[in-house]
Amino acid sequence: MADLEEIEEYIARDNPRAAASWVQKLLDAAARAADQPRAGRVVPEYGDPEIREVFLRTYRIVYRVEPERLVVLTVFEGHRKPRLVVKKKQRAAW
């Protein structure tokens, strides 16, 4: 959730209302990914078929597919490099 807070704070500098709306759109995109988790592409930086991502404009929502759930690992603006160390049993579930 720290990723979303950073995104919201950044956008809120110019437009607080837009910031809340954008974060909700990111949350909605993650929820849609949970419905069909294998529809997201494999994250090229990791090459692991269980680590996937979906895009919302320039933002990347990176998640791990587990048997009973989808775990969002990070959300970041696509021009940045992912700051993610993937651990097999990270606990931030979606």
MIRO-610673 format. One record per atom (N, C-alpha, C): residue number from 0; residue in one letter; atom name; z, y, x. Coordinates in Angstrom, 1 decimal. Layout:
# MIRO-610673
+-----+------+------+--------+--------+--------+
| pos | code | site |     pz |     py |     px |
+-----+------+------+--------+--------+--------+
| NUM |    A |   CA |      Z |      Y |      X |
...
+-----+------+------+--------+--------+--------+
//
This chain:
# MIRO-610673
+-----+------+------+--------+--------+--------+
| pos | code | site |     pz |     py |     px |
+-----+------+------+--------+--------+--------+
|   0 |    M |    N |    0.0 |   -1.2 |    0.8 |
|   0 |    M |   CA |    0.0 |    0.0 |    0.0 |
|   0 |    M |    C |    0.0 |    1.3 |    0.9 |
|   1 |    A |    N |    0.4 |    1.1 |    2.1 |
|   1 |    A |   CA |    0.4 |    2.3 |    3.0 |
|   1 |    A |    C |   -1.0 |    2.9 |    3.1 |
|   2 |    D |    N |   -2.0 |    2.0 |    3.2 |
|   2 |    D |   CA |   -3.4 |    2.4 |    3.3 |
|   2 |    D |    C |   -3.8 |    3.3 |    2.1 |
|   3 |    L |    N |   -3.4 |    2.9 |    0.9 |
|   3 |    L |   CA |   -3.7 |    3.7 |   -0.3 |
|   3 |    L |    C |   -3.0 |    5.0 |   -0.3 |
|   4 |    E |    N |   -1.8 |    5.0 |    0.1 |
|   4 |    E |   CA |   -1.0 |    6.2 |    0.2 |
|   4 |    E |    C |   -1.6 |    7.2 |    1.2 |
|   5 |    E |    N |   -2.1 |    6.7 |    2.3 |
|   5 |    E |   CA |   -2.8 |    7.6 |    3.3 |
|   5 |    E |    C |   -4.1 |    8.2 |    2.7 |
|   6 |    I |    N |   -4.8 |    7.3 |    2.0 |
|   6 |    I |   CA |   -6.1 |    7.8 |    1.3 |
|   6 |    I |    C |   -5.8 |    8.8 |    0.3 |
|   7 |    E |    N |   -4.7 |    8.6 |   -0.5 |
|   7 |    E |   CA |   -4.4 |    9.5 |   -1.6 |
|   7 |    E |    C |   -3.9 |   10.9 |   -1.0 |
|   8 |    E |    N |   -3.1 |   10.8 |    0.1 |
|   8 |    E |   CA |   -2.6 |   12.0 |    0.7 |
|   8 |    E |    C |   -3.8 |   12.8 |    1.3 |
|   9 |    Y |    N |   -4.7 |   12.2 |    1.9 |
|   9 |    Y |   CA |   -5.9 |   12.8 |    2.5 |
|   9 |    Y |    C |   -6.7 |   13.6 |    1.4 |
|  10 |    I |    N |   -7.0 |   12.9 |    0.4 |
|  10 |    I |   CA |   -7.8 |   13.5 |   -0.7 |
|  10 |    I |    C |   -7.1 |   14.6 |   -1.4 |
|  11 |    A |    N |   -5.8 |   14.4 |   -1.6 |
|  11 |    A |   CA |   -4.9 |   15.3 |   -2.3 |
|  11 |    A |    C |   -4.9 |   16.7 |   -1.6 |
|  12 |    R |    N |   -5.1 |   16.7 |   -0.4 |
|  12 |    R |   CA |   -5.1 |   18.0 |    0.3 |
|  12 |    R |    C |   -6.1 |   19.0 |   -0.3 |
|  13 |    D |    N |   -7.2 |   18.4 |   -0.8 |
|  13 |    D |   CA |   -8.2 |   19.3 |   -1.5 |
|  13 |    D |    C |   -8.2 |   19.2 |   -3.0 |
|  14 |    N |    N |   -7.8 |   18.0 |   -3.5 |
|  14 |    N |   CA |   -7.8 |   17.9 |   -5.0 |
|  14 |    N |    C |   -6.9 |   16.8 |   -5.4 |
|  15 |    P |    N |   -5.6 |   17.1 |   -5.8 |
|  15 |    P |   CA |   -4.6 |   16.1 |   -6.2 |
|  15 |    P |    C |   -5.1 |   15.2 |   -7.3 |
|  16 |    R |    N |   -5.7 |   15.8 |   -8.3 |
|  16 |    R |   CA |   -6.2 |   15.0 |   -9.5 |
|  16 |    R |    C |   -7.2 |   14.0 |   -9.0 |
|  17 |    A |    N |   -8.1 |   14.4 |   -8.2 |
|  17 |    A |   CA |   -9.2 |   13.5 |   -7.7 |
|  17 |    A |    C |   -8.5 |   12.4 |   -6.9 |
|  18 |    A |    N |   -7.5 |   12.7 |   -6.2 |
|  18 |    A |   CA |   -6.8 |   11.7 |   -5.3 |
|  18 |    A |    C |   -6.3 |   10.5 |   -6.2 |
|  19 |    A |    N |   -5.6 |   10.9 |   -7.2 |
|  19 |    A |   CA |   -5.0 |    9.8 |   -8.1 |
|  19 |    A |    C |   -6.1 |    9.0 |   -8.7 |
|  20 |    S |    N |   -7.2 |    9.6 |   -9.1 |
|  20 |    S |   CA |   -8.3 |    9.0 |   -9.8 |
|  20 |    S |    C |   -9.0 |    8.0 |   -8.8 |
|  21 |    W |    N |   -9.2 |    8.5 |   -7.6 |
|  21 |    W |   CA |   -9.8 |    7.6 |   -6.6 |
|  21 |    W |    C |   -9.0 |    6.4 |   -6.2 |
|  22 |    V |    N |   -7.7 |    6.6 |   -6.1 |
|  22 |    V |   CA |   -6.8 |    5.4 |   -5.8 |
|  22 |    V |    C |   -6.9 |    4.4 |   -6.9 |
|  23 |    Q |    N |   -6.9 |    4.9 |   -8.1 |
|  23 |    Q |   CA |   -7.0 |    4.0 |   -9.3 |
|  23 |    Q |    C |   -8.4 |    3.2 |   -9.2 |
|  24 |    K |    N |   -9.4 |    3.9 |   -8.8 |
|  24 |    K |   CA |  -10.7 |    3.2 |   -8.7 |
|  24 |    K |    C |  -10.7 |    2.1 |   -7.6 |
|  25 |    L |    N |  -10.0 |    2.4 |   -6.6 |
|  25 |    L |   CA |   -9.8 |    1.4 |   -5.5 |
|  25 |    L |    C |   -9.0 |    0.2 |   -6.0 |
|  26 |    L |    N |   -7.9 |    0.5 |   -6.8 |
|  26 |    L |   CA |   -7.1 |   -0.6 |   -7.3 |
|  26 |    L |    C |   -8.0 |   -1.4 |   -8.3 |
|  27 |    D |    N |   -8.8 |   -0.8 |   -9.1 |
|  27 |    D |   CA |   -9.6 |   -1.5 |  -10.1 |
|  27 |    D |    C |  -10.6 |   -2.4 |   -9.4 |
|  28 |    A |    N |  -11.2 |   -1.9 |   -8.3 |
|  28 |    A |   CA |  -12.1 |   -2.7 |   -7.5 |
|  28 |    A |    C |  -11.5 |   -3.9 |   -6.9 |
|  29 |    A |    N |  -10.2 |   -3.8 |   -6.4 |
|  29 |    A |   CA |   -9.5 |   -4.9 |   -5.9 |
|  29 |    A |    C |   -9.2 |   -5.9 |   -7.1 |
|  30 |    A |    N |   -8.9 |   -5.4 |   -8.2 |
|  30 |    A |   CA |   -8.6 |   -6.3 |   -9.4 |
|  30 |    A |    C |   -9.9 |   -7.1 |   -9.8 |
|  31 |    R |    N |  -11.0 |   -6.4 |   -9.7 |
|  31 |    R |   CA |  -12.3 |   -7.1 |  -10.0 |
|  31 |    R |    C |  -12.6 |   -8.2 |   -9.0 |
|  32 |    A |    N |  -12.3 |   -7.9 |   -7.7 |
|  32 |    A |   CA |  -12.5 |   -8.9 |   -6.6 |
|  32 |    A |    C |  -11.6 |  -10.1 |   -6.9 |
|  33 |    A |    N |  -10.5 |   -9.9 |   -7.4 |
|  33 |    A |   CA |   -9.6 |  -11.0 |   -7.7 |
|  33 |    A |    C |  -10.2 |  -12.0 |   -8.7 |
|  34 |    D |    N |  -11.0 |  -11.4 |   -9.6 |
|  34 |    D |   CA |  -11.7 |  -12.3 |  -10.6 |
|  34 |    D |    C |  -12.7 |  -13.2 |  -10.0 |
|  35 |    Q |    N |  -13.4 |  -12.8 |   -9.0 |
|  35 |    Q |   CA |  -14.4 |  -13.6 |   -8.3 |
|  35 |    Q |    C |  -14.3 |  -13.3 |   -6.8 |
|  36 |    P |    N |  -13.3 |  -13.8 |   -6.2 |
|  36 |    P |   CA |  -13.0 |  -13.5 |   -4.8 |
|  36 |    P |    C |  -14.1 |  -13.9 |   -3.8 |
|  37 |    R |    N |  -14.8 |  -14.9 |   -4.0 |
|  37 |    R |   CA |  -15.8 |  -15.4 |   -3.1 |
|  37 |    R |    C |  -17.1 |  -14.5 |   -3.2 |
|  38 |    A |    N |  -17.2 |  -13.6 |   -4.2 |
|  38 |    A |   CA |  -18.3 |  -12.8 |   -4.4 |
|  38 |    A |    C |  -18.4 |  -11.7 |   -3.3 |
|  39 |    G |    N |  -17.3 |  -11.4 |   -2.7 |
|  39 |    G |   CA |  -17.2 |  -10.4 |   -1.6 |
|  39 |    G |    C |  -17.9 |  -11.0 |   -0.4 |
|  40 |    R |    N |  -18.3 |  -10.1 |    0.5 |
|  40 |    R |   CA |  -19.0 |  -10.6 |    1.7 |
|  40 |    R |    C |  -17.9 |  -10.9 |    2.8 |
|  41 |    V |    N |  -18.3 |  -11.9 |    3.6 |
|  41 |    V |   CA |  -17.4 |  -12.2 |    4.8 |
|  41 |    V |    C |  -17.3 |  -11.0 |    5.7 |
|  42 |    V |    N |  -16.2 |  -10.6 |    6.1 |
|  42 |    V |   CA |  -16.0 |   -9.4 |    7.0 |
|  42 |    V |    C |  -16.6 |   -9.7 |    8.4 |
|  43 |    P |    N |  -17.7 |   -9.0 |    8.8 |
|  43 |    P |   CA |  -18.4 |   -9.4 |   10.0 |
|  43 |    P |    C |  -17.5 |   -9.3 |   11.3 |
|  44 |    E |    N |  -16.5 |   -8.4 |   11.3 |
|  44 |    E |   CA |  -15.6 |   -8.3 |   12.5 |
|  44 |    E |    C |  -14.8 |   -9.6 |   12.7 |
|  45 |    Y |    N |  -14.6 |  -10.4 |   11.7 |
|  45 |    Y |   CA |  -13.7 |  -11.5 |   11.8 |
|  45 |    Y |    C |  -14.5 |  -12.9 |   11.6 |
|  46 |    G |    N |  -15.6 |  -12.9 |   10.8 |
|  46 |    G |   CA |  -16.3 |  -14.1 |   10.7 |
|  46 |    G |    C |  -15.6 |  -15.3 |   10.1 |
|  47 |    D |    N |  -14.5 |  -15.0 |    9.4 |
|  47 |    D |   CA |  -13.7 |  -16.0 |    8.8 |
|  47 |    D |    C |  -14.1 |  -16.1 |    7.3 |
|  48 |    P |    N |  -14.5 |  -17.2 |    6.7 |
|  48 |    P |   CA |  -15.0 |  -17.2 |    5.3 |
|  48 |    P |    C |  -13.9 |  -16.9 |    4.3 |
|  49 |    E |    N |  -12.6 |  -16.9 |    4.8 |
|  49 |    E |   CA |  -11.5 |  -16.6 |    3.9 |
|  49 |    E |    C |  -11.2 |  -15.1 |    3.9 |
|  50 |    I |    N |  -11.7 |  -14.4 |    4.9 |
|  50 |    I |   CA |  -11.5 |  -12.9 |    5.0 |
|  50 |    I |    C |  -12.8 |  -12.3 |    4.5 |
|  51 |    R |    N |  -12.7 |  -11.6 |    3.3 |
|  51 |    R |   CA |  -13.8 |  -11.0 |    2.7 |
|  51 |    R |    C |  -13.6 |   -9.5 |    2.3 |
|  52 |    E |    N |  -14.6 |   -8.9 |    1.9 |
|  52 |    E |   CA |  -14.5 |   -7.5 |    1.5 |
|  52 |    E |    C |  -15.4 |   -7.1 |    0.4 |
|  53 |    V |    N |  -15.0 |   -6.0 |   -0.3 |
|  53 |    V |   CA |  -15.9 |   -5.4 |   -1.3 |
|  53 |    V |    C |  -15.8 |   -3.9 |   -1.0 |
|  54 |    F |    N |  -16.8 |   -3.2 |   -1.4 |
|  54 |    F |   CA |  -17.0 |   -1.8 |   -1.1 |
|  54 |    F |    C |  -16.9 |   -1.0 |   -2.4 |
|  55 |    L |    N |  -16.3 |    0.2 |   -2.2 |
|  55 |    L |   CA |  -16.4 |    1.3 |   -3.2 |
|  55 |    L |    C |  -16.8 |    2.5 |   -2.5 |
|  56 |    R |    N |  -18.1 |    2.9 |   -2.7 |
|  56 |    R |   CA |  -18.7 |    3.9 |   -1.9 |
|  56 |    R |    C |  -18.6 |    3.6 |   -0.5 |
|  57 |    T |    N |  -17.9 |    4.5 |    0.3 |
|  57 |    T |   CA |  -17.7 |    4.2 |    1.7 |
|  57 |    T |    C |  -16.4 |    3.5 |    2.1 |
|  58 |    Y |    N |  -15.7 |    3.1 |    1.1 |
|  58 |    Y |   CA |  -14.4 |    2.5 |    1.4 |
|  58 |    Y |    C |  -14.5 |    0.9 |    1.4 |
|  59 |    R |    N |  -13.8 |    0.3 |    2.3 |
|  59 |    R |   CA |  -13.8 |   -1.2 |    2.4 |
|  59 |    R |    C |  -12.5 |   -1.7 |    1.9 |
|  60 |    I |    N |  -12.5 |   -2.6 |    1.0 |
|  60 |    I |   CA |  -11.3 |   -3.3 |    0.6 |
|  60 |    I |    C |  -11.4 |   -4.7 |    1.2 |
|  61 |    V |    N |  -10.5 |   -5.0 |    2.2 |
|  61 |    V |   CA |  -10.6 |   -6.3 |    2.9 |
|  61 |    V |    C |   -9.4 |   -7.2 |    2.3 |
|  62 |    Y |    N |   -9.8 |   -8.4 |    2.0 |
|  62 |    Y |   CA |   -8.8 |   -9.3 |    1.5 |
|  62 |    Y |    C |   -9.0 |  -10.7 |    2.0 |
|  63 |    R |    N |   -7.9 |  -11.5 |    1.8 |
|  63 |    R |   CA |   -8.0 |  -12.9 |    2.2 |
|  63 |    R |    C |   -7.9 |  -13.7 |    0.9 |
|  64 |    V |    N |   -8.8 |  -14.7 |    0.8 |
|  64 |    V |   CA |   -8.8 |  -15.6 |   -0.3 |
|  64 |    V |    C |   -7.8 |  -16.8 |   -0.1 |
|  65 |    E |    N |   -6.9 |  -17.0 |   -1.0 |
|  65 |    E |   CA |   -6.0 |  -18.1 |   -0.9 |
|  65 |    E |    C |   -6.1 |  -18.9 |   -2.2 |
|  66 |    P |    N |   -5.6 |  -20.2 |   -2.2 |
|  66 |    P |   CA |   -5.9 |  -21.0 |   -3.3 |
|  66 |    P |    C |   -5.5 |  -20.5 |   -4.7 |
|  67 |    E |    N |   -4.4 |  -19.8 |   -4.7 |
|  67 |    E |   CA |   -3.9 |  -19.3 |   -6.0 |
|  67 |    E |    C |   -3.9 |  -17.8 |   -6.2 |
|  68 |    R |    N |   -4.4 |  -17.1 |   -5.2 |
|  68 |    R |   CA |   -4.4 |  -15.6 |   -5.2 |
|  68 |    R |    C |   -5.3 |  -15.0 |   -4.2 |
|  69 |    L |    N |   -5.5 |  -13.7 |   -4.4 |
|  69 |    L |   CA |   -6.2 |  -12.8 |   -3.4 |
|  69 |    L |    C |   -5.2 |  -11.9 |   -2.8 |
|  70 |    V |    N |   -5.2 |  -11.8 |   -1.5 |
|  70 |    V |   CA |   -4.2 |  -11.0 |   -0.7 |
|  70 |    V |    C |   -5.0 |   -9.8 |   -0.1 |
|  71 |    V |    N |   -4.8 |   -8.6 |   -0.6 |
|  71 |    V |   CA |   -5.4 |   -7.4 |    0.0 |
|  71 |    V |    C |   -4.7 |   -7.1 |    1.4 |
|  72 |    L |    N |   -5.6 |   -7.1 |    2.4 |
|  72 |    L |   CA |   -5.1 |   -6.9 |    3.8 |
|  72 |    L |    C |   -5.1 |   -5.4 |    4.2 |
|  73 |    T |    N |   -6.2 |   -4.7 |    3.8 |
|  73 |    T |   CA |   -6.3 |   -3.3 |    4.1 |
|  73 |    T |    C |   -7.4 |   -2.7 |    3.3 |
|  74 |    V |    N |   -7.3 |   -1.4 |    3.2 |
|  74 |    V |   CA |   -8.3 |   -0.5 |    2.5 |
|  74 |    V |    C |   -8.5 |    0.6 |    3.5 |
|  75 |    F |    N |   -9.8 |    0.9 |    3.8 |
|  75 |    F |   CA |  -10.0 |    2.0 |    4.7 |
|  75 |    F |    C |  -11.4 |    2.5 |    4.6 |
|  76 |    E |    N |  -11.6 |    3.7 |    5.0 |
|  76 |    E |   CA |  -12.9 |    4.4 |    5.0 |
|  76 |    E |    C |  -13.8 |    3.7 |    6.0 |
|  77 |    G |    N |  -15.0 |    3.4 |    5.5 |
|  77 |    G |   CA |  -15.9 |    2.5 |    6.2 |
|  77 |    G |    C |  -16.4 |    3.0 |    7.6 |
|  78 |    H |    N |  -16.2 |    4.2 |    7.9 |
|  78 |    H |   CA |  -16.7 |    4.7 |    9.2 |
|  78 |    H |    C |  -15.6 |    4.4 |   10.3 |
|  79 |    R |    N |  -14.5 |    4.0 |    9.8 |
|  79 |    R |   CA |  -13.4 |    3.7 |   10.8 |
|  79 |    R |    C |  -13.5 |    2.2 |   11.1 |
|  80 |    K |    N |  -12.9 |    1.8 |   12.2 |
|  80 |    K |   CA |  -12.8 |    0.4 |   12.5 |
|  80 |    K |    C |  -11.6 |   -0.2 |   11.8 |
|  81 |    P |    N |  -11.7 |   -1.4 |   11.4 |
|  81 |    P |   CA |  -10.5 |   -2.0 |   10.7 |
|  81 |    P |    C |   -9.3 |   -2.1 |   11.7 |
|  82 |    R |    N |   -8.2 |   -1.7 |   11.2 |
|  82 |    R |   CA |   -7.0 |   -1.9 |   12.0 |
|  82 |    R |    C |   -6.2 |   -3.0 |   11.4 |
|  83 |    L |    N |   -6.6 |   -4.2 |   11.6 |
|  83 |    L |   CA |   -6.1 |   -5.3 |   10.9 |
|  83 |    L |    C |   -5.9 |   -6.5 |   11.9 |
|  84 |    V |    N |   -4.8 |   -7.0 |   11.9 |
|  84 |    V |   CA |   -4.5 |   -8.3 |   12.6 |
|  84 |    V |    C |   -4.3 |   -9.3 |   11.6 |
|  85 |    V |    N |   -5.2 |  -10.2 |   11.4 |
|  85 |    V |   CA |   -5.1 |  -11.2 |   10.3 |
|  85 |    V |    C |   -4.1 |  -12.3 |   10.7 |
|  86 |    K |    N |   -3.1 |  -12.4 |    9.9 |
|  86 |    K |   CA |   -2.1 |  -13.5 |   10.0 |
|  86 |    K |    C |   -2.3 |  -14.5 |    8.9 |
|  87 |    K |    N |   -2.2 |  -15.8 |    9.1 |
|  87 |    K |   CA |   -2.5 |  -16.8 |    8.1 |
|  87 |    K |    C |   -1.7 |  -16.6 |    6.8 |
|  88 |    K |    N |   -0.5 |  -16.2 |    6.9 |
|  88 |    K |   CA |    0.4 |  -16.2 |    5.7 |
|  88 |    K |    C |    1.0 |  -14.8 |    5.5 |
|  89 |    Q |    N |    0.2 |  -13.8 |    5.7 |
|  89 |    Q |   CA |    0.7 |  -12.4 |    5.4 |
|  89 |    Q |    C |    1.0 |  -12.4 |    3.9 |
|  90 |    R |    N |    2.0 |  -11.6 |    3.5 |
|  90 |    R |   CA |    2.6 |  -11.7 |    2.1 |
|  90 |    R |    C |    2.3 |  -10.6 |    1.1 |
|  91 |    A |    N |    1.4 |   -9.7 |    1.3 |
|  91 |    A |   CA |    1.1 |   -8.7 |    0.4 |
|  91 |    A |    C |    0.1 |   -9.2 |   -0.6 |
|  92 |    A |    N |    0.6 |   -9.8 |   -1.7 |
|  92 |    A |   CA |   -0.3 |  -10.5 |   -2.7 |
|  92 |    A |    C |   -0.9 |   -9.5 |   -3.7 |
|  93 |    W |    N |   -2.0 |   -9.9 |   -4.2 |
|  93 |    W |   CA |   -2.6 |   -9.1 |   -5.3 |
|  93 |    W |    C |   -2.6 |  -10.0 |   -6.5 |
+-----+------+------+--------+--------+--------+
//
